[in-house]
Amino acid sequence: MLYWFYRHLDINLFQYITVRAGFAFFIAFILTLILMPKFIKWAQEKNASQPIYSLAPSSHKTKANTPTMGGLVFLFTTIIASILTVKLNNIYVIGAILTLMLFAFIGIKDDISKIVKKENQSGLSPKTKIILQTISAIFISGLLYFLSSLPTSFYIPFYKYPLFDMKIFSILFWTLVIVATSNAVNLTDGLDGLATVPSIFALASLGILVYITGHAVLSSYLLLPKVTGVGEVTIIAAALAGALIGFLWYNCHPAEVFMGDSGSLSIGAFLAYMAIISKSEILLIIIGFVFVLEAMSVILQVGSYKLRKKRVFLMAPIHHHFEQKNWKESKIIVRFWIIALISNIIALITLKIR
């Protein structure tokens, strides 16, 4: 809508991505602050609370009646803010919105199943969830490959030239990136605000990368690939960041609402989508270091137990390990936030070291 004002009413201010991103941020932020209390009240009335995993640390028992699926609210406000501010005839914008919606649908099915059955482990089976995520990721990757001008070259940090062209195999690689990141964020969402703030940091970093990639002058100056049209996705990233900050108002410790799988799966998939269109798939490992740490702790724990019948951590994901070591929840959360901030600063520094 704001871009329409520029095109038809000659309001030049709205031609700039940065201006529209700012509007998107505040629209999503304010809408989330307004709608979230109403959702929390409705969820409490419907007893739509988060079932607590039976093996979780005992401190989690006090969270048994906390409403879940708050992700529905911040995704809704993100999409509304985006529709009001982006160019909707942009293929990368369409792909971004579809990514949020498809993975939200998977998360909703999982959350509702848990709520109805009142059991944390009674949601979608891991196999079903992976299949649905893979189908959605293949669809998004295929859309980028067949309908956009996105390069299929493979880039790594610290090196300005592509290593090779993945061609049709880029669909498989992008699918892996989307599914892996979606699940990594989902695993991180175990403490109040633990996934929210690192997601905001990652959105900020990837928003900068996407903006630079879509900007002819900046991409040339920083020796990054130039992809026409991707800059518009910066606006959606700003909207989601604003919505997440509004959500954090109610999700910070002690949380009044959880985001649920409907939120975490979507955030992870969208972060992966932004990394793909900015050709920063490998840099995403640094940007989302906290998510990588959480996912790797689970992989190491499961692998070690299957191979050696021994555990590497007291409990996985790794934030539960520190809970078992009697760290206060707030200490774990803030320290993970610090790690996320530092890793994102390092990721941005790599832009000048190529």
C-alpha positions as CSV (number, residue, x, y, z in Angstrom):
1,M,0.0,0.0,0.0
2,L,2.8,2.5,0.9
3,Y,4.5,1.7,-2.4
4,W,1.2,2.3,-4.1
5,F,1.2,5.8,-2.6
6,Y,4.6,6.4,-4.2
7,R,3.6,5.1,-7.7
8,H,0.2,6.7,-7.9
9,L,0.2,9.7,-5.5
10,D,3.8,10.6,-6.2
11,I,4.8,10.4,-2.5
12,N,8.6,9.8,-3.1
13,L,9.3,9.0,0.5
14,F,7.6,5.6,0.1
15,Q,9.9,4.5,-2.7
16,Y,12.7,3.7,-0.2
17,I,13.0,0.3,1.2
18,T,14.4,1.6,4.5
19,V,11.4,3.9,5.0
20,R,8.9,1.2,4.3
21,A,10.9,-1.2,6.5
22,G,10.6,1.3,9.4
23,F,6.9,1.6,8.9
24,A,6.6,-2.2,8.8
25,F,8.5,-2.6,12.0
26,F,6.3,-0.3,14.0
27,I,3.1,-1.5,12.5
28,A,3.9,-5.1,13.4
29,F,5.2,-4.1,16.8
30,I,2.2,-2.0,17.8
31,L,-0.3,-4.6,16.5
32,T,1.4,-7.3,18.4
33,L,1.3,-5.3,21.6
34,I,-2.4,-4.7,21.1
35,L,-3.4,-8.2,20.0
36,M,-1.2,-10.4,22.3
37,P,-3.1,-9.7,25.5
38,K,-6.4,-10.5,23.8
39,F,-4.9,-13.8,22.5
40,I,-3.5,-14.7,25.9
41,K,-6.9,-14.1,27.5
42,W,-8.6,-16.2,24.8
43,A,-6.1,-19.0,25.1
44,Q,-6.5,-19.1,28.9
45,E,-10.3,-19.4,28.5
46,K,-9.9,-22.2,26.0
47,N,-7.2,-23.9,28.1
48,A,-4.8,-23.8,25.1
49,S,-1.7,-24.2,27.3
50,Q,1.7,-25.7,26.6
51,P,2.0,-29.4,27.8
52,I,5.2,-29.8,29.7
53,Y,7.6,-32.6,28.7
54,S,7.6,-35.2,31.5
55,L,11.4,-35.4,31.6
56,A,11.9,-31.6,31.6
57,P,13.6,-30.1,34.7
58,S,11.3,-29.7,37.6
59,S,11.3,-25.9,37.4
60,H,9.3,-26.2,34.2
61,K,6.3,-27.6,36.1
62,T,5.3,-24.1,37.1
63,K,4.8,-23.3,33.4
64,A,2.1,-25.9,32.8
65,N,-0.7,-23.4,32.4
66,T,1.1,-20.9,30.2
67,P,-0.8,-20.3,26.9
68,T,1.0,-21.4,23.7
69,M,0.7,-20.7,20.0
70,G,1.6,-17.0,20.4
71,G,3.4,-17.4,17.1
72,L,0.1,-17.1,15.4
73,V,-0.2,-13.5,16.6
74,F,3.2,-12.3,15.6
75,L,3.0,-14.1,12.3
76,F,-0.4,-12.5,11.6
77,T,0.9,-9.0,12.4
78,T,4.0,-9.6,10.4
79,I,2.0,-10.5,7.3
80,I,-0.4,-7.6,7.8
81,A,2.4,-5.1,8.2
82,S,4.2,-6.6,5.1
83,I,1.1,-6.4,2.9
84,L,0.8,-2.8,3.8
85,T,4.4,-1.9,3.0
86,V,5.9,-4.2,0.3
87,K,5.7,-4.5,-3.5
88,L,3.4,-7.6,-3.7
89,N,4.4,-8.3,-7.3
90,N,7.9,-9.3,-6.2
91,I,8.7,-13.0,-6.5
92,Y,11.0,-12.9,-3.5
93,V,8.3,-11.3,-1.4
94,I,5.8,-13.9,-2.4
95,G,8.3,-16.7,-1.5
96,A,8.9,-15.1,1.9
97,I,5.2,-14.9,2.8
98,L,4.6,-18.4,1.6
99,T,7.6,-19.7,3.7
100,L,6.1,-18.1,6.8
101,M,2.6,-19.5,6.1
102,L,3.6,-23.0,5.1
103,F,5.7,-23.6,8.1
104,A,3.2,-21.9,10.4
105,F,0.6,-24.5,9.1
106,I,2.9,-27.3,10.1
107,G,3.5,-25.8,13.5
108,I,-0.2,-25.2,14.1
109,K,-1.0,-28.9,13.4
110,D,1.7,-29.9,15.8
111,D,0.6,-27.4,18.5
112,I,-3.1,-28.2,18.3
113,S,-2.4,-31.9,18.6
114,K,-0.4,-31.4,21.7
115,I,-3.0,-29.1,23.3
116,V,-5.9,-31.5,22.5
117,K,-4.1,-34.6,23.8
118,K,-2.4,-32.7,26.7
119,E,0.9,-34.4,26.1
120,N,4.1,-32.7,24.9
121,Q,5.1,-35.8,22.9
122,S,1.7,-36.3,21.2
123,G,2.1,-33.8,18.5
124,L,3.1,-34.7,14.9
125,S,5.5,-37.6,14.8
126,P,9.1,-36.6,14.0
127,K,8.8,-38.4,10.7
128,T,5.6,-36.7,9.7
129,K,7.0,-33.3,10.7
130,I,10.1,-33.8,8.6
131,I,8.1,-35.0,5.6
132,L,5.9,-31.9,5.8
133,Q,8.9,-29.6,6.2
134,T,10.7,-31.2,3.4
135,I,7.7,-30.9,1.0
136,S,7.3,-27.2,1.9
137,A,11.0,-26.5,1.6
138,I,11.2,-28.2,-1.8
139,F,8.2,-26.1,-3.0
140,I,9.9,-22.9,-1.8
141,S,13.3,-23.9,-3.3
142,G,11.6,-24.9,-6.6
143,L,9.9,-21.5,-6.7
144,L,13.2,-19.7,-6.3
145,Y,14.9,-21.9,-8.9
146,F,12.3,-21.9,-11.6
147,L,10.5,-18.5,-11.2
148,S,13.2,-16.1,-10.0
149,S,16.6,-14.9,-11.2
150,L,18.4,-16.1,-8.0
151,P,21.9,-17.3,-8.8
152,T,22.6,-20.9,-7.9
153,S,26.3,-20.3,-7.1
154,F,27.8,-21.5,-3.9
155,Y,29.5,-18.8,-1.7
156,I,31.4,-19.0,1.5
157,P,32.5,-16.3,4.0
158,F,35.8,-14.5,3.5
159,Y,35.9,-15.3,-0.2
160,K,34.5,-13.0,-2.8
161,Y,34.1,-15.4,-5.6
162,P,31.6,-18.3,-5.9
163,L,33.2,-21.7,-5.5
164,F,30.9,-23.5,-8.0
165,D,27.5,-23.5,-9.5
166,M,25.0,-25.9,-7.9
167,K,22.5,-25.7,-10.8
168,I,19.5,-28.0,-10.2
169,F,21.1,-29.4,-7.1
170,S,20.6,-26.0,-5.5
171,I,17.0,-27.2,-4.8
172,L,18.3,-30.0,-2.6
173,F,20.8,-27.7,-0.8
174,W,18.3,-25.0,-0.2
175,T,15.8,-27.6,1.1
176,L,18.4,-28.9,3.5
177,V,19.1,-25.4,4.8
178,I,15.5,-24.6,5.3
179,V,14.6,-27.8,7.1
180,A,17.7,-27.8,9.3
181,T,17.3,-24.1,10.3
182,S,13.6,-24.5,11.0
183,N,14.3,-27.4,13.4
184,A,17.2,-25.7,15.0
185,V,15.1,-22.7,16.0
186,N,12.4,-25.1,17.2
187,L,14.9,-26.9,19.5
188,T,16.1,-23.6,20.9
189,D,12.6,-22.6,21.9
190,G,12.7,-24.2,25.4
191,L,13.2,-21.3,27.8
192,D,11.4,-17.9,28.1
193,G,12.7,-15.6,25.4
194,L,15.6,-18.0,24.5
195,A,14.7,-18.3,20.9
196,T,13.1,-14.9,20.5
197,V,16.1,-12.5,21.0
198,P,18.6,-14.5,18.9
199,S,16.0,-14.6,16.2
200,I,15.7,-10.8,16.4
201,F,19.5,-10.5,16.1
202,A,19.6,-12.9,13.1
203,L,16.8,-11.0,11.4
204,A,18.7,-7.8,11.8
205,S,21.9,-9.3,10.3
206,L,20.1,-11.1,7.5
207,G,18.0,-8.0,6.8
208,I,21.3,-6.0,6.3
209,L,22.6,-8.8,4.0
210,V,19.5,-9.0,1.9
211,Y,19.3,-5.2,1.6
212,I,23.0,-5.1,0.4
213,T,22.5,-8.0,-2.0
214,G,19.6,-6.1,-3.6
215,H,21.5,-2.8,-3.8
216,A,23.7,-2.3,-6.9
217,V,26.2,0.1,-5.3
218,L,26.5,-1.6,-1.9
219,S,26.8,-5.1,-3.3
220,S,29.5,-4.0,-5.7
221,Y,31.4,-2.1,-2.9
222,L,31.3,-5.1,-0.5
223,L,32.0,-7.7,-3.3
224,L,28.7,-9.5,-2.7
225,P,26.5,-11.0,-5.4
226,K,23.9,-8.6,-6.8
227,V,20.3,-10.1,-6.9
228,T,17.7,-7.6,-8.3
229,G,14.5,-7.5,-6.3
230,V,15.6,-9.2,-3.1
231,G,15.8,-6.0,-1.1
232,E,12.1,-5.9,-0.6
233,V,12.3,-8.9,1.7
234,T,14.2,-6.6,4.1
235,I,10.8,-5.1,4.8
236,I,9.3,-8.4,5.9
237,A,12.4,-9.0,8.1
238,A,11.8,-5.7,9.8
239,A,8.1,-6.5,10.3
240,L,8.9,-9.8,11.9
241,A,11.6,-8.3,14.1
242,G,9.1,-5.7,15.2
243,A,6.5,-8.3,15.9
244,L,9.0,-10.4,17.9
245,I,9.9,-7.5,20.0
246,G,6.2,-7.0,20.7
247,F,6.0,-10.7,21.5
248,L,9.0,-10.5,23.8
249,W,7.1,-8.0,26.0
250,Y,5.0,-11.0,27.0
251,N,7.5,-13.8,26.4
252,C,10.3,-12.6,28.6
253,H,10.9,-14.4,31.9
254,P,8.5,-15.4,33.4
255,A,6.7,-15.9,30.2
256,E,3.0,-15.1,29.8
257,V,2.8,-16.9,26.5
258,F,4.9,-19.3,24.4
259,M,5.4,-19.0,20.7
260,G,4.8,-22.7,20.1
261,D,5.9,-24.7,17.0
262,S,3.7,-22.4,14.9
263,G,6.2,-19.6,15.6
264,S,9.5,-21.3,15.9
265,L,9.3,-23.4,12.8
266,S,8.3,-20.4,10.7
267,I,11.0,-18.2,12.1
268,G,13.7,-20.8,11.3
269,A,12.4,-21.4,7.8
270,F,12.3,-17.6,7.2
271,L,15.8,-17.1,8.4
272,A,17.0,-19.8,6.1
273,Y,15.0,-18.2,3.2
274,M,16.8,-14.9,3.8
275,A,20.2,-16.6,3.9
276,I,19.4,-18.3,0.6
277,I,18.3,-15.2,-1.3
278,S,21.3,-13.2,0.0
279,K,23.7,-16.1,-0.9
280,S,24.7,-16.4,2.8
281,E,23.8,-20.0,3.5
282,I,27.1,-20.9,5.1
283,L,27.4,-17.6,6.9
284,L,24.0,-18.5,8.5
285,I,26.0,-20.9,10.7
286,I,27.6,-17.9,12.4
287,I,24.5,-15.7,12.4
288,G,22.5,-18.5,14.0
289,F,25.3,-19.9,16.1
290,V,23.0,-20.4,19.2
291,F,20.6,-22.4,17.0
292,V,23.4,-24.5,15.6
293,L,24.7,-25.1,19.2
294,E,21.3,-26.3,20.3
295,A,20.8,-28.6,17.3
296,M,24.4,-30.0,17.5
297,S,23.9,-30.8,21.2
298,V,20.9,-32.9,20.4
299,I,22.7,-34.7,17.5
300,L,25.8,-35.4,19.7
301,Q,23.6,-36.6,22.6
302,V,21.5,-39.0,20.5
303,G,24.5,-40.2,18.5
304,S,26.6,-40.8,21.6
305,Y,23.9,-42.7,23.3
306,K,23.2,-44.9,20.3
307,L,26.9,-45.7,19.7
308,R,28.3,-45.7,23.2
309,K,25.3,-45.9,25.5
310,K,26.7,-42.7,27.2
311,R,25.5,-39.2,27.3
312,V,27.6,-36.2,26.4
313,F,25.3,-33.7,28.3
314,L,23.2,-34.1,31.4
315,M,20.2,-33.3,29.1
316,A,19.7,-32.0,25.6
317,P,19.1,-29.5,24.1
318,I,22.1,-27.9,25.8
319,H,20.1,-25.2,27.7
320,H,18.6,-28.1,29.7
321,H,22.1,-29.3,30.5
322,F,22.8,-26.0,32.2
323,E,19.5,-26.2,34.0
324,Q,20.6,-29.6,35.4
325,K,23.8,-27.9,36.6
326,N,21.5,-25.6,38.6
327,W,22.0,-22.4,36.6
328,K,19.1,-20.0,37.0
329,E,16.9,-19.8,33.9
330,S,17.5,-16.1,33.6
331,K,21.2,-16.6,33.6
332,I,21.1,-19.2,30.9
333,I,18.8,-17.0,28.7
334,V,20.9,-13.8,29.0
335,R,24.2,-15.6,28.4
336,F,22.8,-17.2,25.3
337,W,21.6,-13.8,24.2
338,I,25.1,-12.5,24.6
339,I,26.5,-15.4,22.5
340,A,24.0,-14.6,19.8
341,L,24.8,-10.9,19.7
342,I,28.6,-11.6,19.5
343,S,28.1,-14.2,16.8
344,N,26.0,-11.8,14.7
345,I,28.6,-9.0,15.1
346,I,31.3,-11.4,13.9
347,A,29.1,-12.4,10.9
348,L,28.7,-8.7,9.9
349,I,32.4,-8.1,10.3
350,T,33.0,-10.8,7.6
351,L,31.4,-8.5,5.0
352,K,34.6,-6.4,4.9
353,I,37.0,-9.4,5.1
354,R,36.7,-11.0,1.7
